[in-house]
Amino acid sequence: MNKLKISFDFDSTLERTEIQALAESMLTSKHEVWIVTTRSPTADNRDMLEVAKSLMIPLGKIIFTHYKDKAPFLRRFDFHFDDDPHEVEMIMASQSKCVPMLVPVKIRDNYQLP
């Protein structure tokens, strides 16, 4: 089996436990797992770093785009999971080999309509 290079957005994606389970299964299968986030490295990233540590994703496999589109950073990736339709469209338009996977937004169980 070929080793894949796979990335996950963090906010509303890898921060979710079910997506963490997916990333963990990919790591168990010996694929290369990264986090690619539009966050800034100087922001408060403790939540993301805690998840990365629990999944054993090293700091060297976290890319901060500093609020820029992710597509240029994903040219050498095979797959990218993201909840943002704009990011998915930009990746598809980039004509790179990276296949974007749109992660549906999770509606909280206790959400009530106004």
C-alpha positions, 0 to 999 in steps of 0.5 A: 500500500502506498503511503498517503500524505493527508491533511486536516483543517483544525477548526470545526474539523480535526477538533471533532472527536469523530474526525480525530478517530479518522485521523488516528486510523490513518496514522495507524495505517502508516499514512502521513498526517498533517494539520493545515490551518489558516490560523497564525502561529502567534495565536492561542493555539493550545487547543490545536496543539493538545489534539496534535499531541494526543494524536502524536502529530509532531509540530513539524507537521503543522502548517499555519497559512496565516489567514491565506487560502490553503490551496498553495500549501497543499500541492504535494498532499493527496487528500485534505479534509476541511469544513469550509466550502471556499477552501474546497473550491480553491483546492479543486481550482488549483489543479493540484493532485490534492483531493479535497474532502468537504466535512459537513458542519456539525450542528450541536445536539442542543441547538434550538431554532430562534 
